[in-house]
Amino acid sequence: MSSALKASQSLQLLHDVSLGFALECRPDGAPDFTLRQLTVLLTVYLEPPPHTVRGLAAKLDVTKPVITRALDSLGKIGLVSRRRDPADGRNVIVQRTVKGALYVESIGDLVIRKMQALR
């Protein structure tokens, strides 16, 4: 199969990854993630730091409370952590965790498996 996917293949891949994500890639005891939580998580891990609540809100074109709610859920299961910026106490720095890095890697592995299954 060429590297370019047809629209129907792309949608099938999205479906397969979403289903695999819901069934296979859930941290122990964690509820299903929303698409927003997944987007925040992937932004934190795939884009270079530093990340702030304010910066994530601007990047994703949502309010800071929306980001805070997503980070609350991700933080409860140890995928991200937060701390006040020592240089400016108004800023909240979002940090990666080892557990989060391993989890994001497992999502990448899932995408690869589902992509290979399309062939």
C-alpha positions in Angstrom: 0.0 0.0 0.0 1.3 3.4 -0.8 1.9 5.9 2.0 -1.1 8.0 0.8 -4.4 6.8 2.2 -7.8 7.2 0.6 -10.5 9.0 2.6 -12.2 5.7 3.4 -8.9 4.2 4.6 -8.2 7.2 6.7 -11.6 7.0 8.4 -11.1 3.3 8.9 -7.8 4.0 10.6 -9.3 6.7 12.8 -12.1 4.3 13.8 -9.7 1.4 14.5 -7.4 3.6 16.5 -10.3 5.1 18.5 -11.7 1.7 19.2 -8.3 0.4 20.2 -7.7 3.4 22.3 -11.0 2.8 24.2 -10.4 -0.9 24.6 -6.6 -1.3 24.9 -4.9 1.9 25.8 -6.4 2.9 29.1 -4.3 3.5 32.1 -5.2 1.3 35.1 -8.6 2.4 36.5 -8.8 5.5 34.2 -12.1 6.5 32.7 -12.3 7.0 28.9 -10.6 10.1 27.8 -12.4 12.8 25.9 -11.0 13.9 22.6 -10.0 17.2 24.3 -8.1 15.4 27.0 -6.3 13.3 24.4 -5.5 16.4 22.4 -4.1 18.2 25.5 -2.0 15.1 26.3 -0.6 14.7 22.9 0.2 18.5 22.6 2.2 18.3 25.9 4.2 15.3 24.7 4.6 16.0 21.0 5.4 19.7 21.1 8.5 21.1 22.8 8.1 22.4 26.3 7.6 24.6 28.2 3.8 24.3 28.3 1.5 26.5 30.4 -2.2 26.5 31.0 -2.4 29.8 29.2 -0.3 28.6 26.3 -2.3 25.4 25.8 -5.6 27.4 26.0 -4.3 29.7 23.3 -3.0 26.9 21.1 -6.2 24.9 21.3 -8.4 28.0 21.1 -10.3 27.2 24.4 -10.5 28.9 27.7 -8.1 28.3 30.6 -10.8 26.5 32.6 -11.2 24.0 29.8 -7.5 23.2 29.9 -7.6 23.0 33.7 -10.4 20.5 33.6 -8.5 18.3 31.1 -5.3 18.6 33.2 -7.2 17.7 36.4 -8.3 14.4 34.8 -4.8 13.7 33.3 -3.1 14.6 36.5 -5.3 12.3 38.6 -3.8 9.3 36.8 -0.3 10.7 36.7 0.1 11.4 33.0 1.0 15.1 33.6 1.9 17.3 36.6 1.6 21.0 37.2 3.6 23.5 39.2 3.7 27.2 39.6 6.3 29.1 37.5 8.9 30.3 40.0 9.6 33.3 37.8 5.9 34.3 37.5 3.5 32.8 40.0 0.6 33.6 37.8 1.7 30.9 35.3 1.1 27.2 35.7 3.7 25.0 34.1 2.5 21.7 32.7 5.1 18.9 33.0 5.5 15.5 31.5 5.8 12.4 33.6 7.5 9.1 33.1 4.1 7.4 33.2 2.7 9.8 30.7 5.6 9.3 28.3 5.2 5.6 28.4 1.4 5.9 27.9 1.9 8.2 24.9 4.4 5.7 23.5 1.7 3.0 23.8 -0.7 5.1 21.8 1.9 5.5 19.1 2.4 1.7 19.1 -1.4 1.3 18.8 -1.5 3.6 15.8 1.3 1.7 14.1 -0.4 -1.7 14.7 -3.7 -0.4 13.3 -2.0 1.2 10.3 -0.2 -2.1 9.5 -3.6 -4.0 9.8 -4.9 -1.8 6.9 -2.4 -3.3 4.5 
